[in-house]
Amino acid sequence: MRTNGKKLDSILLFFLIIIIGGVPLGILAYDHLLKSQQTPPGAKEFILTGSAQRGWLLGEIRAHDIVSLGQNNIQVEHPVIEVSRGDDVVLKLRSIDVTHGFALKAYDIYIPEGIKPGKTVFVSFKADKAGTFLFWCNVYCGDIHQHMKGTLIVKD
Ligand SMILES: [Cu+2]
């Protein structure tokens, strides 16, 4: 009886180790799968976070970061993204407040469904046209909407 109990214990332990070890491995594998679907290897990746107070912000910005900047000196940002001709470009579009839109007309990119807070919209394209191009928000989002613009520079 005693040996049977020990056997059962080691079987349980065995499965416990598989479960404990397997879950993080599974998450890592899934993460990797998602990443490989979204960002081709060697692609230039940029995060653009939309804010109804500050416009497009480069990088992953949280609502908290905006508030702490103070209300008196609100400045609309105009980020510049620079890539080389032929680069694969991935844009991760996010919002910290209201639904924003995105348009990069030069590359025929429009996000008609909008960028909702808490969601990330992936845009990928090949920068095959050199030049300086504007991108902007195409979903009305408040007072600064018309100024919510940024620049994409594709160097030849
Ligand atoms: Cu907007």
Backbone and ligand atoms as CSV (ligand in chain L), in Angstrom:
chain,resi,resn,atom,element,x,y,z
A,1,MET,N,N,0.825,-1.213,0.000
A,1,MET,CA,C,0.000,0.000,0.000
A,1,MET,C,C,0.852,1.253,0.000
A,2,ARG,N,N,1.894,1.163,0.808
A,2,ARG,CA,C,2.760,2.329,0.949
A,2,ARG,C,C,3.451,2.646,-0.373
A,3,THR,N,N,3.933,1.614,-1.015
A,3,THR,CA,C,4.638,1.816,-2.283
A,3,THR,C,C,3.679,2.310,-3.361
A,4,ASN,N,N,2.427,1.793,-3.312
A,4,ASN,CA,C,1.426,2.255,-4.281
A,4,ASN,C,C,1.184,3.757,-4.172
A,5,GLY,N,N,1.070,4.191,-2.904
A,5,GLY,CA,C,0.854,5.618,-2.658
A,5,GLY,C,C,2.001,6.441,-3.192
A,6,LYS,N,N,3.194,5.971,-3.026
A,6,LYS,CA,C,4.364,6.693,-3.523
A,6,LYS,C,C,4.361,6.769,-5.043
A,7,LYS,N,N,3.917,5.652,-5.633
A,7,LYS,CA,C,3.862,5.596,-7.104
A,7,LYS,C,C,2.880,6.654,-7.622
A,8,LEU,N,N,1.732,6.705,-6.941
A,8,LEU,CA,C,0.702,7.664,-7.326
A,8,LEU,C,C,1.236,9.092,-7.180
A,9,ASP,N,N,1.951,9.294,-6.080
A,9,ASP,CA,C,2.545,10.608,-5.831
A,9,ASP,C,C,3.470,11.017,-6.968
A,10,SER,N,N,4.303,10.094,-7.376
A,10,SER,CA,C,5.258,10.474,-8.422
A,10,SER,C,C,4.557,10.680,-9.761
A,11,ILE,N,N,3.450,9.934,-9.971
A,11,ILE,CA,C,2.689,10.154,-11.215
A,11,ILE,C,C,2.061,11.555,-11.187
A,12,LEU,N,N,1.477,11.890,-10.044
A,12,LEU,CA,C,0.868,13.218,-9.901
A,12,LEU,C,C,1.911,14.312,-10.076
A,13,LEU,N,N,3.071,14.086,-9.439
A,13,LEU,CA,C,4.153,15.061,-9.532
A,13,LEU,C,C,4.573,15.247,-10.988
A,14,PHE,N,N,4.649,14.125,-11.690
A,14,PHE,CA,C,5.035,14.143,-13.091
A,14,PHE,C,C,4.081,15.033,-13.915
A,15,PHE,N,N,2.766,14.821,-13.689
A,15,PHE,CA,C,1.798,15.628,-14.441
A,15,PHE,C,C,1.820,17.089,-14.023
A,16,LEU,N,N,2.059,17.291,-12.720
A,16,LEU,CA,C,2.133,18.659,-12.211
A,16,LEU,C,C,3.277,19.422,-12.891
A,17,ILE,N,N,4.406,18.742,-13.011
A,17,ILE,CA,C,5.569,19.372,-13.648
A,17,ILE,C,C,5.250,19.693,-15.110
A,18,ILE,N,N,4.583,18.767,-15.773
A,18,ILE,CA,C,4.232,18.994,-17.182
A,18,ILE,C,C,3.297,20.193,-17.314
A,19,ILE,N,N,2.307,20.265,-16.391
A,19,ILE,CA,C,1.347,21.375,-16.471
A,19,ILE,C,C,2.037,22.704,-16.153
A,20,ILE,N,N,2.789,22.716,-15.045
A,20,ILE,CA,C,3.458,23.961,-14.632
A,20,ILE,C,C,4.458,24.414,-15.697
A,21,GLY,N,N,5.190,23.468,-16.226
A,21,GLY,CA,C,6.189,23.815,-17.236
A,21,GLY,C,C,5.548,24.088,-18.587
A,22,GLY,N,N,4.463,23.384,-18.869
A,22,GLY,CA,C,3.850,23.472,-20.196
A,22,GLY,C,C,3.110,24.768,-20.449
A,23,VAL,N,N,2.502,25.324,-19.399
A,23,VAL,CA,C,1.704,26.537,-19.596
A,23,VAL,C,C,2.573,27.718,-20.090
A,24,PRO,N,N,3.668,28.023,-19.363
A,24,PRO,CA,C,4.510,29.123,-19.877
A,24,PRO,C,C,5.082,28.835,-21.259
A,25,LEU,N,N,5.435,27.571,-21.490
A,25,LEU,CA,C,5.963,27.206,-22.806
A,25,LEU,C,C,4.921,27.437,-23.890
A,26,GLY,N,N,3.681,27.057,-23.574
A,26,GLY,CA,C,2.581,27.250,-24.516
A,26,GLY,C,C,2.348,28.726,-24.794
A,27,ILE,N,N,2.408,29.532,-23.739
A,27,ILE,CA,C,2.211,30.974,-23.894
A,27,ILE,C,C,3.329,31.559,-24.767
A,28,LEU,N,N,4.548,31.139,-24.475
A,28,LEU,CA,C,5.688,31.610,-25.267
A,28,LEU,C,C,5.523,31.241,-26.736
A,29,ALA,N,N,5.106,30.006,-26.969
A,29,ALA,CA,C,4.943,29.535,-28.343
A,29,ALA,C,C,3.847,30.318,-29.054
A,30,TYR,N,N,2.757,30.588,-28.330
A,30,TYR,CA,C,1.638,31.324,-28.912
A,30,TYR,C,C,2.053,32.766,-29.218
A,31,ASP,N,N,2.780,33.343,-28.279
A,31,ASP,CA,C,3.297,34.696,-28.437
A,31,ASP,C,C,4.175,34.797,-29.675
A,32,HIS,N,N,5.028,33.796,-29.799
A,32,HIS,CA,C,5.948,33.745,-30.928
A,32,HIS,C,C,5.177,33.628,-32.238
A,33,LEU,N,N,4.134,32.801,-32.207
A,33,LEU,CA,C,3.297,32.601,-33.389
A,33,LEU,C,C,2.640,33.921,-33.797
A,34,LEU,N,N,2.061,34.633,-32.808
A,34,LEU,CA,C,1.408,35.912,-33.072
A,34,LEU,C,C,2.408,36.899,-33.656
A,35,LYS,N,N,3.583,36.948,-33.028
A,35,LYS,CA,C,4.624,37.883,-33.457
A,35,LYS,C,C,5.041,37.607,-34.890
A,36,SER,N,N,5.233,36.307,-35.183
A,36,SER,CA,C,5.721,35.964,-36.513
A,36,SER,C,C,4.655,36.264,-37.564
A,37,GLN,N,N,3.378,36.240,-37.140
A,37,GLN,CA,C,2.311,36.566,-38.091
A,37,GLN,C,C,2.281,38.067,-38.365
A,38,GLN,N,N,2.595,38.848,-37.339
A,38,GLN,CA,C,2.413,40.283,-37.450
A,38,GLN,C,C,3.649,40.992,-37.990
A,39,THR,N,N,4.809,40.583,-37.513
A,39,THR,CA,C,6.019,41.299,-37.886
A,39,THR,C,C,6.968,40.383,-38.629
A,40,PRO,N,N,7.120,40.607,-39.930
A,40,PRO,CA,C,8.080,39.783,-40.652
A,40,PRO,C,C,9.494,40.064,-40.153
A,41,PRO,N,N,10.378,39.071,-40.189
A,41,PRO,CA,C,11.737,39.286,-39.689
A,41,PRO,C,C,12.419,40.421,-40.451
A,42,GLY,N,N,13.079,41.284,-39.722
A,42,GLY,CA,C,13.789,42.394,-40.353
A,42,GLY,C,C,12.923,43.612,-40.593
A,43,ALA,N,N,11.625,43.516,-40.270
A,43,ALA,CA,C,10.736,44.658,-40.500
A,43,ALA,C,C,11.009,45.759,-39.483
A,44,LYS,N,N,10.751,46.994,-39.909
A,44,LYS,CA,C,10.886,48.123,-38.986
A,44,LYS,C,C,9.534,48.314,-38.304
A,45,GLU,N,N,9.558,48.220,-36.981
A,45,GLU,CA,C,8.297,48.280,-36.253
A,45,GLU,C,C,8.185,49.587,-35.463
A,46,PHE,N,N,7.038,50.213,-35.558
A,46,PHE,CA,C,6.792,51.449,-34.815
A,46,PHE,C,C,5.463,51.344,-34.098
A,47,ILE,N,N,5.415,51.906,-32.898
A,47,ILE,CA,C,4.153,51.974,-32.172
A,47,ILE,C,C,3.680,53.419,-32.218
A,48,LEU,N,N,2.456,53.629,-32.647
A,48,LEU,CA,C,1.870,54.970,-32.627
A,48,LEU,C,C,0.652,54.935,-31.720
A,49,THR,N,N,0.668,55.765,-30.707
A,49,THR,CA,C,-0.446,55.794,-29.765
A,49,THR,C,C,-1.229,57.084,-29.961
A,50,GLY,N,N,-2.499,56.952,-30.226
A,50,GLY,CA,C,-3.359,58.114,-30.439
A,50,GLY,C,C,-3.866,58.676,-29.119
A,51,SER,N,N,-3.796,60.014,-29.003
A,51,SER,CA,C,-4.319,60.685,-27.813
A,51,SER,C,C,-5.153,61.867,-28.275
A,52,ALA,N,N,-6.352,62.007,-27.734
A,52,ALA,CA,C,-7.239,63.106,-28.122
A,52,ALA,C,C,-6.710,64.450,-27.633
A,53,GLN,N,N,-5.686,64.423,-26.755
A,53,GLN,CA,C,-5.104,65.677,-26.255
A,53,GLN,C,C,-3.755,65.992,-26.881
A,54,ARG,N,N,-3.011,64.969,-27.267
A,54,ARG,CA,C,-1.634,65.169,-27.711
A,54,ARG,C,C,-1.387,64.719,-29.135
A,55,GLY,N,N,-2.364,64.118,-29.773
A,55,GLY,CA,C,-2.170,63.637,-31.137
A,55,GLY,C,C,-1.490,62.282,-31.168
A,56,TRP,N,N,-0.706,62.049,-32.201
A,56,TRP,CA,C,0.024,60.782,-32.314
A,56,TRP,C,C,1.274,60.830,-31.471
A,57,LEU,N,N,1.434,59.834,-30.631
A,57,LEU,CA,C,2.629,59.750,-29.799
A,57,LEU,C,C,3.406,58.517,-30.215
A,58,LEU,N,N,4.707,58.689,-30.339
A,58,LEU,CA,C,5.548,57.578,-30.742
A,58,LEU,C,C,5.849,56.708,-29.525
A,59,GLY,N,N,5.535,55.437,-29.636
A,59,GLY,CA,C,5.822,54.513,-28.545
A,59,GLY,C,C,4.561,54.119,-27.803
A,60,GLU,N,N,4.763,53.236,-26.844
A,60,GLU,CA,C,3.634,52.730,-26.065
A,60,GLU,C,C,3.393,53.675,-24.892
A,61,ILE,N,N,2.388,54.502,-25.009
A,61,ILE,CA,C,2.101,55.511,-23.995
A,61,ILE,C,C,0.862,55.088,-23.233
A,62,ARG,N,N,0.857,55.348,-21.930
A,62,ARG,CA,C,-0.337,55.042,-21.138
A,62,ARG,C,C,-1.055,56.332,-20.786
A,63,ALA,N,N,-2.340,56.209,-20.521
A,63,ALA,CA,C,-3.171,57.379,-20.208
A,63,ALA,C,C,-2.547,58.169,-19.068
A,64,HIS,N,N,-2.012,57.470,-18.103
A,64,HIS,CA,C,-1.385,58.057,-16.926
A,64,HIS,C,C,-0.236,59.009,-17.319
A,65,ASP,N,N,0.537,58.658,-18.338
A,65,ASP,CA,C,1.666,59.483,-18.778
A,65,ASP,C,C,1.195,60.832,-19.311
A,66,ILE,N,N,0.030,60.848,-19.916
A,66,ILE,CA,C,-0.522,62.065,-20.501
A,66,ILE,C,C,-0.972,63.025,-19.407
A,67,VAL,N,N,-1.710,62.491,-18.441
A,67,VAL,CA,C,-2.257,63.315,-17.370
A,67,VAL,C,C,-1.127,63.995,-16.592
A,68,SER,N,N,-0.046,63.229,-16.337
A,68,SER,CA,C,1.023,63.750,-15.502
A,68,SER,C,C,1.816,64.857,-16.193
A,69,LEU,N,N,1.590,65.064,-17.472
A,69,LEU,CA,C,2.310,66.130,-18.169
A,69,LEU,C,C,1.729,67.506,-17.840
A,70,GLY,N,N,0.557,67.533,-17.224
A,70,GLY,CA,C,-0.036,68.812,-16.833
A,70,GLY,C,C,-0.966,69.346,-17.904
A,71,GLN,N,N,-1.922,70.129,-17.490
A,71,GLN,CA,C,-2.955,70.613,-18.410
A,71,GLN,C,C,-2.567,71.922,-19.088
A,72,ASN,N,N,-1.606,72.638,-18.525
A,72,ASN,CA,C,-1.331,73.988,-19.018
A,72,ASN,C,C,-0.543,74.037,-20.327
A,73,ASN,N,N,0.390,73.121,-20.444
A,73,ASN,CA,C,1.204,73.190,-21.659
A,73,ASN,C,C,0.922,72.009,-22.577
A,74,ILE,N,N,-0.314,71.926,-23.002
A,74,ILE,CA,C,-0.690,70.837,-23.904
A,74,ILE,C,C,-0.176,71.162,-25.303
A,75,GLN,N,N,0.598,70.225,-25.805
A,75,GLN,CA,C,1.193,70.414,-27.115
A,75,GLN,C,C,0.849,69.223,-27.973
A,76,VAL,N,N,0.453,69.483,-29.193
A,76,VAL,CA,C,0.151,68.381,-30.085
A,76,VAL,C,C,1.456,67.910,-30.721
A,77,GLU,N,N,1.661,66.612,-30.638
A,77,GLU,CA,C,2.890,66.037,-31.188
A,77,GLU,C,C,2.725,65.743,-32.678
A,78,HIS,N,N,3.840,65.823,-33.383
A,78,HIS,CA,C,3.842,65.446,-34.802
A,78,HIS,C,C,5.014,64.502,-35.037
A,79,PRO,N,N,4.813,63.230,-34.741
A,79,PRO,CA,C,5.930,62.292,-34.831
A,79,PRO,C,C,6.430,62.104,-36.262
A,80,VAL,N,N,7.709,61.794,-36.352
A,80,VAL,CA,C,8.327,61.521,-37.649
A,80,VAL,C,C,8.882,60.099,-37.619
A,81,ILE,N,N,8.475,59.339,-38.591
A,81,ILE,CA,C,8.964,57.959,-38.719
A,81,ILE,C,C,9.871,57.910,-39.934
A,82,GLU,N,N,11.081,57.376,-39.752
A,82,GLU,CA,C,12.010,57.349,-40.868
A,82,GLU,C,C,12.404,55.919,-41.201
A,83,VAL,N,N,12.250,55.547,-42.451
A,83,VAL,CA,C,12.653,54.217,-42.911
A,83,VAL,C,C,13.410,54.370,-44.227
A,84,SER,N,N,13.937,53.273,-44.707
A,84,SER,CA,C,14.626,53.291,-45.996
A,84,SER,C,C,13.751,52.628,-47.038
A,85,ARG,N,N,13.913,53.061,-48.248
A,85,ARG,CA,C,13.154,52.482,-49.337
A,85,ARG,C,C,13.421,50.974,-49.408
A,86,GLY,N,N,12.349,50.215,-49.515
A,86,GLY,CA,C,12.472,48.759,-49.569
A,86,GLY,C,C,12.248,48.090,-48.219
A,87,ASP,N,N,12.205,48.886,-47.160
A,87,ASP,CA,C,11.964,48.323,-45.826
A,87,ASP,C,C,10.546,47.780,-45.715
A,88,ASP,N,N,10.417,46.693,-44.975
A,88,ASP,CA,C,9.085,46.262,-44.546
A,88,ASP,C,C,8.769,47.044,-43.283
A,89,VAL,N,N,7.621,47.666,-43.272
A,89,VAL,CA,C,7.257,48.517,-42.138
A,89,VAL,C,C,6.011,47.944,-41.459
A,90,VAL,N,N,6.076,47.862,-40.146
A,90,VAL,CA,C,4.908,47.441,-39.376
A,90,VAL,C,C,4.554,48.570,-38.415
A,91,LEU,N,N,3.318,49.014,-38.469
A,91,LEU,CA,C,2.844,50.025,-37.528
A,91,LEU,C,C,1.875,49.353,-36.567
A,92,LYS,N,N,2.125,49.572,-35.285
A,92,LYS,CA,C,1.189,49.093,-34.275
A,92,LYS,C,C,0.424,50.307,-33.807
A,93,LEU,N,N,-0.848,50.387,-34.145
A,93,LEU,CA,C,-1.643,51.567,-33.840
A,93,LEU,C,C,-2.486,51.318,-32.601
A,94,ARG,N,N,-2.388,52.251,-31.678
A,94,ARG,CA,C,-3.108,52.107,-30.413
A,94,ARG,C,C,-3.793,53.419,-30.058
A,95,SER,N,N,-4.682,53.353,-29.087
A,95,SER,CA,C,-5.343,54.556,-28.596
A,95,SER,C,C,-5.388,54.509,-27.078
A,96,ILE,N,N,-5.201,55.664,-26.436
A,96,ILE,CA,C,-5.316,55.655,-24.976
A,96,ILE,C,C,-6.638,56.227,-24.511
A,97,ASP,N,N,-7.463,56.731,-25.424
A,97,ASP,CA,C,-8.712,57.320,-24.953
A,97,ASP,C,C,-9.921,56.994,-25.836
A,98,VAL,N,N,-10.086,57.744,-26.905
A,98,VAL,CA,C,-11.266,57.558,-27.740
A,98,VAL,C,C,-10.877,56.781,-29.000
A,99,THR,N,N,-11.843,56.521,-29.848
A,99,THR,CA,C,-11.545,55.842,-31.099
A,99,THR,C,C,-10.886,56.821,-32.068
A,100,HIS,N,N,-9.723,56.461,-32.543
A,100,HIS,CA,C,-9.030,57.255,-33.557
A,100,HIS,C,C,-9.045,56.493,-34.868
A,101,GLY,N,N,-8.644,57.179,-35.917
A,101,GLY,CA,C,-8.523,56.519,-37.214
A,101,GLY,C,C,-7.107,56.683,-37.720
A,102,PHE,N,N,-6.844,56.096,-38.857
A,102,PHE,CA,C,-5.506,56.231,-39.415
A,102,PHE,C,C,-5.590,56.215,-40.932
A,103,ALA,N,N,-4.887,57.152,-41.544
A,103,ALA,CA,C,-4.815,57.193,-43.001
A,103,ALA,C,C,-3.402,57.543,-43.427
A,104,LEU,N,N,-2.879,56.742,-44.330
A,104,LEU,CA,C,-1.598,57.022,-44.974
A,104,LEU,C,C,-1.869,56.877,-46.463
A,105,LYS,N,N,-2.368,57.993,-47.011
A,105,LYS,CA,C,-2.913,57.957,-48.360
A,105,LYS,C,C,-1.876,57.532,-49.390
A,106,ALA,N,N,-0.622,57.981,-49.198
A,106,ALA,CA,C,0.435,57.691,-50.166
A,106,ALA,C,C,0.609,56.185,-50.378
A,107,TYR,N,N,0.269,55.418,-49.344
A,107,TYR,CA,C,0.394,53.965,-49.443
A,107,TYR,C,C,-0.970,53.282,-49.417
A,108,ASP,N,N,-2.009,54.065,-49.668
A,108,ASP,CA,C,-3.368,53.509,-49.742
A,108,ASP,C,C,-3.776,52.775,-48.474
A,109,ILE,N,N,-3.372,53.326,-47.343
A,109,ILE,CA,C,-3.702,52.663,-46.083
A,109,ILE,C,C,-4.744,53.490,-45.341
A,110,TYR,N,N,-5.859,52.869,-45.057
A,110,TYR,CA,C,-6.942,53.504,-44.302
A,110,TYR,C,C,-7.451,52.475,-43.307
A,111,ILE,N,N,-7.733,52.918,-42.100
A,111,ILE,CA,C,-8.324,52.007,-41.116
A,111,ILE,C,C,-9.763,52.457,-40.892
A,112,PRO,N,N,-10.684,51.928,-41.672
A,112,PRO,CA,C,-12.058,52.415,-41.613
A,112,PRO,C,C,-12.749,52.063,-40.293
A,113,GLU,N,N,-12.362,50.943,-39.676
A,113,GLU,CA,C,-13.050,50.506,-38.457
A,113,GLU,C,C,-12.553,51.243,-37.222
A,114,GLY,N,N,-11.492,52.042,-37.374
A,114,GLY,CA,C,-10.998,52.835,-36.263
A,114,GLY,C,C,-10.081,52.057,-35.332
A,115,ILE,N,N,-9.390,52.817,-34.494
A,115,ILE,CA,C,-8.484,52.222,-33.509
A,115,ILE,C,C,-9.108,52.453,-32.144
A,116,LYS,N,N,-9.582,51.390,-31.550
A,116,LYS,CA,C,-10.287,51.510,-30.268
A,116,LYS,C,C,-9.313,51.347,-29.116
A,117,PRO,N,N,-9.589,52.043,-28.003
A,117,PRO,CA,C,-8.699,51.904,-26.848
A,117,PRO,C,C,-8.601,50.452,-26.397
A,118,GLY,N,N,-7.407,50.031,-26.079
A,118,GLY,CA,C,-7.202,48.674,-25.598
A,118,GLY,C,C,-6.952,47.666,-26.703
A,119,LYS,N,N,-7.110,48.099,-27.956
A,119,LYS,CA,C,-6.863,47.184,-29.069
A,119,LYS,C,C,-5.640,47.685,-29.840
A,120,THR,N,N,-4.958,46.784,-30.471
A,120,THR,CA,C,-3.844,47.180,-31.331
A,120,THR,C,C,-4.188,46.809,-32.760
A,121,VAL,N,N,-4.085,47.787,-33.648
A,121,VAL,CA,C,-4.324,47.536,-35.061
A,121,VAL,C,C,-2.966,47.462,-35.760
A,122,PHE,N,N,-2.730,46.371,-36.445
A,122,PHE,CA,C,-1.462,46.181,-37.154
A,122,PHE,C,C,-1.605,46.606,-38.598
A,123,VAL,N,N,-0.647,47.413,-39.037
A,123,VAL,CA,C,-0.601,47.809,-40.435
A,123,VAL,C,C,0.779,47.432,-40.943
A,124,SER,N,N,0.844,46.709,-42.036
A,124,SER,CA,C,2.171,46.424,-42.579
A,124,SER,C,C,2.191,46.705,-44.073
A,125,PHE,N,N,3.307,47.239,-44.503
A,125,PHE,CA,C,3.461,47.561,-45.920
A,125,PHE,C,C,4.932,47.609,-46.266
A,126,LYS,N,N,5.210,47.564,-47.552
A,126,LYS,CA,C,6.587,47.693,-48.025
A,126,LYS,C,C,6.780,49.141,-48.458
A,127,ALA,N,N,7.787,49.785,-47.900
A,127,ALA,CA,C,8.049,51.190,-48.217
A,127,ALA,C,C,8.757,51.270,-49.572
A,128,ASP,N,N,8.006,51.113,-50.633
A,128,ASP,CA,C,8.635,51.063,-51.958
A,128,ASP,C,C,8.623,52.406,-52.695
A,129,LYS,N,N,8.053,53.425,-52.057
A,129,LYS,CA,C,8.055,54.771,-52.652
A,129,LYS,C,C,8.866,55.694,-51.750
A,130,ALA,N,N,9.868,56.337,-52.306
A,130,ALA,CA,C,10.654,57.275,-51.499
A,130,ALA,C,C,9.937,58.615,-51.433
A,131,GLY,N,N,10.139,59.323,-50.344
A,131,GLY,CA,C,9.537,60.650,-50.222
A,131,GLY,C,C,9.121,60.939,-48.801
A,132,THR,N,N,8.444,62.063,-48.647
A,132,THR,CA,C,7.937,62.477,-47.338
A,132,THR,C,C,6.419,62.487,-47.416
A,133,PHE,N,N,5.808,61.713,-46.561
A,133,PHE,CA,C,4.358,61.533,-46.639
A,133,PHE,C,C,3.708,61.822,-45.297
A,134,LEU,N,N,2.507,62.339,-45.379
A,134,LEU,CA,C,1.749,62.626,-44.158
A,134,LEU,C,C,0.847,61.436,-43.821
A,135,PHE,N,N,0.720,61.179,-42.543
A,135,PHE,CA,C,-0.367,60.300,-42.104
A,135,PHE,C,C,-1.197,61.077,-41.092
A,136,TRP,N,N,-2.436,60.718,-40.935
A,136,TRP,CA,C,-3.301,61.488,-40.042
A,136,TRP,C,C,-4.406,60.610,-39.472
A,137,CYS,N,N,-5.186,61.222,-38.605
A,137,CYS,CA,C,-6.321,60.528,-38.004
A,137,CYS,C,C,-7.541,60.826,-38.859
A,138,ASN,N,N,-8.271,59.814,-39.234
A,138,ASN,CA,C,-9.428,60.036,-40.102
A,138,ASN,C,C,-10.760,59.698,-39.431
A,139,VAL,N,N,-10.739,59.657,-38.102
A,139,VAL,CA,C,-11.987,59.505,-37.350
A,139,VAL,C,C,-12.047,60.696,-36.388
A,140,TYR,N,N,-13.103,61.485,-36.477
A,140,TYR,CA,C,-13.173,62.687,-35.638
A,140,TYR,C,C,-13.027,62.310,-34.168
A,141,CYS,N,N,-12.080,62.959,-33.487
A,141,CYS,CA,C,-11.776,62.550,-32.119
A,141,CYS,C,C,-11.697,63.731,-31.153
A,142,GLY,N,N,-12.136,64.909,-31.584
A,142,GLY,CA,C,-12.140,66.037,-30.645
A,142,GLY,C,C,-11.444,67.263,-31.216
A,143,ASP,N,N,-11.104,68.178,-30.303
A,143,ASP,CA,C,-10.584,69.500,-30.679
A,143,ASP,C,C,-9.334,69.472,-31.551
A,144,ILE,N,N,-8.446,68.543,-31.277
A,144,ILE,CA,C,-7.176,68.581,-31.999
A,144,ILE,C,C,-7.179,67.675,-33.235
A,145,HIS,N,N,-8.341,67.131,-33.528
A,145,HIS,CA,C,-8.425,66.146,-34.612
A,145,HIS,C,C,-7.691,66.570,-35.890
A,146,GLN,N,N,-7.932,67.826,-36.316
A,146,GLN,CA,C,-7.320,68.287,-37.569
A,146,GLN,C,C,-5.793,68.361,-37.486
A,147,HIS,N,N,-5.290,68.441,-36.275
A,147,HIS,CA,C,-3.840,68.574,-36.103
A,147,HIS,C,C,-3.169,67.233,-35.807
A,148,MET,N,N,-3.976,66.193,-35.791
A,148,MET,CA,C,-3.447,64.877,-35.438
A,148,MET,C,C,-2.765,64.260,-36.668
A,149,LYS,N,N,-1.512,64.668,-36.836
A,149,LYS,CA,C,-0.787,64.271,-38.031
A,149,LYS,C,C,0.630,63.853,-37.697
A,150,GLY,N,N,1.213,63.107,-38.588
A,150,GLY,CA,C,2.610,62.711,-38.446
A,150,GLY,C,C,3.211,62.552,-39.831
A,151,THR,N,N,4.503,62.302,-39.859
A,151,THR,CA,C,5.209,62.233,-41.133
A,151,THR,C,C,5.954,60.910,-41.261
A,152,LEU,N,N,5.857,60.340,-42.444
A,152,LEU,CA,C,6.643,59.167,-42.781
A,152,LEU,C,C,7.674,59.595,-43.811
A,153,ILE,N,N,8.942,59.395,-43.486
A,153,ILE,CA,C,9.998,59.700,-44.444
A,153,ILE,C,C,10.578,58.383,-44.945
A,154,VAL,N,N,10.535,58.193,-46.254
A,154,VAL,CA,C,11.142,57.014,-46.851
A,154,VAL,C,C,12.362,57.491,-47.636
A,155,LYS,N,N,13.540,57.164,-47.117
A,155,LYS,CA,C,14.783,57.611,-47.756
A,155,LYS,C,C,15.124,56.710,-48.935
A,156,ASP,N,N,15.625,57.332,-49.959
A,156,ASP,CA,C,15.970,56.568,-51.169
A,156,ASP,C,C,17.346,55.917,-51.008
L,1,CU,CU,CU,-7.848,61.122,-33.603
